[in-house]
């Protein structure tokens, strides 16, 4: 039977809406759309670049709990309400994924909270046991 387990980050959104930060399904790890909130304090910066950095820290934490790292990401989606906010984030995203080169899509859309300037969703494949 394939392992399926939920990973929670402590975000109040997970409890209020009823979802997990990530789901491990066999070798695959599906990371939910992740925003720039610092989940222990539920605070968020006004700066889109700082939000992108926090998104990646949040994603890294979920991946680590699943036995993965950013290097295992194969697909990523960037969601932003303002297309002009995307380019300033490129250096941060390049540091995280420049060597990995996952398939990627950027969408312009509304997000759940007006303070949110970027949301990142990721899919990773767990490496074989060493």
C-alpha positions as CSV (number, residue, x, y, z in Angstrom):
1,X,0.0,0.0,0.0
2,X,1.3,3.5,-0.9
3,X,2.2,5.7,2.0
4,X,-0.1,8.8,2.3
5,X,0.5,11.3,5.0
6,X,-0.3,14.9,5.7
7,X,2.3,17.4,6.8
8,X,1.0,20.4,8.8
9,X,2.9,23.7,9.3
10,X,0.9,25.2,12.1
11,X,-0.7,27.8,9.9
12,X,-4.1,28.8,11.2
13,X,-5.3,28.7,7.6
14,X,-4.8,24.9,7.5
15,X,-7.1,24.4,10.5
16,X,-9.7,27.0,9.3
17,X,-9.9,25.8,5.7
18,X,-9.2,22.1,6.3
19,X,-6.0,21.3,4.3
20,X,-2.4,20.2,4.8
21,X,0.7,22.1,4.0
22,X,1.9,19.1,2.1
23,X,0.8,15.6,1.3
24,X,3.2,12.7,0.9
25,X,1.8,10.1,-1.5
26,X,4.4,7.4,-2.1
27,X,7.4,9.0,-3.7
28,X,5.6,12.2,-4.5
29,X,5.3,15.3,-2.2
30,X,2.6,17.8,-3.1
31,X,3.1,21.1,-1.3
32,X,0.1,23.3,-1.1
33,X,0.1,26.9,-2.3
34,X,2.4,28.5,0.3
35,X,2.4,32.2,1.2
36,X,4.9,34.4,2.9
37,X,3.4,34.1,6.3
38,X,5.8,33.2,9.1
39,X,3.5,30.5,10.5
40,X,4.6,30.6,14.1
41,X,3.6,34.2,14.5
42,X,1.2,34.5,11.5
43,X,2.9,37.7,10.4
44,X,3.7,38.7,6.9
45,X,6.0,41.3,5.3
46,X,4.7,44.0,3.0
47,X,7.7,43.3,0.7
48,X,7.1,40.8,-2.1
49,X,10.7,39.7,-2.2
50,X,10.7,39.0,1.5
51,X,7.4,37.1,1.1
52,X,9.0,35.0,-1.7
53,X,11.9,34.2,0.6
54,X,9.5,33.2,3.4
55,X,7.4,31.1,1.0
56,X,10.6,29.1,0.2
57,X,11.5,28.6,3.8
58,X,8.0,27.3,4.5
59,X,8.2,25.0,1.5
60,X,11.7,23.8,2.5
61,X,10.4,22.9,6.0
62,X,7.5,20.9,4.6
63,X,9.8,19.1,2.1
64,X,12.3,18.3,4.9
65,X,9.6,16.7,7.0
66,X,8.7,14.6,3.9
67,X,12.4,13.6,3.4
68,X,13.0,16.0,0.4
69,X,14.7,19.2,-0.4
70,X,14.3,22.0,-2.9
71,X,16.6,20.0,-5.2
72,X,13.9,17.3,-5.4
73,X,11.3,19.8,-6.8
74,X,10.0,18.9,-10.3
75,X,7.2,21.4,-10.7
76,X,6.4,24.8,-9.3
77,X,3.6,27.3,-9.7
78,X,3.9,31.0,-8.8
79,X,0.7,32.8,-8.1
80,X,0.7,36.6,-7.9
81,X,-2.1,39.2,-7.9
82,X,0.3,41.8,-9.5
83,X,2.4,40.7,-12.5
84,X,4.8,43.5,-11.8
85,X,5.8,41.8,-8.5
86,X,7.1,38.7,-10.3
87,X,10.4,40.0,-11.8
88,X,11.7,41.4,-8.5
89,X,11.4,37.8,-7.1
90,X,13.5,36.2,-9.9
91,X,16.8,36.4,-8.0
92,X,15.3,34.6,-5.0
93,X,13.6,32.0,-7.2
94,X,16.8,31.5,-9.2
95,X,18.8,30.9,-6.0
96,X,16.3,28.2,-5.0
97,X,15.7,26.5,-8.3
98,X,18.4,27.7,-10.8
99,X,20.3,24.4,-10.6
100,X,17.2,22.2,-10.3
101,X,15.2,23.7,-13.2
102,X,11.8,22.5,-12.3
103,X,8.9,23.0,-14.8
104,X,7.3,26.3,-13.8
105,X,4.2,28.4,-14.4
106,X,3.4,31.9,-13.2
107,X,-0.3,32.9,-12.9
108,X,-1.8,36.3,-12.1
109,X,-4.8,35.8,-9.8
110,X,-6.3,37.0,-6.6
111,X,-5.1,35.5,-3.4
112,X,-7.1,34.8,-0.2
113,X,-5.7,37.7,1.8
114,X,-4.9,41.2,0.4
115,X,-1.6,41.1,2.3
116,X,-0.4,38.2,0.3
117,X,1.7,39.2,-2.7
118,X,3.0,35.8,-3.8
119,X,2.0,32.1,-3.3
120,X,4.2,29.2,-4.4
121,X,3.0,25.6,-5.0
122,X,5.5,22.8,-5.4
123,X,5.7,19.2,-6.3
124,X,8.7,17.0,-5.5
125,X,9.7,13.4,-5.9
126,X,11.4,11.9,-2.9
127,X,14.9,10.6,-3.6
128,X,15.5,6.8,-3.4
129,X,16.6,5.5,0.0
130,X,20.3,5.7,0.3
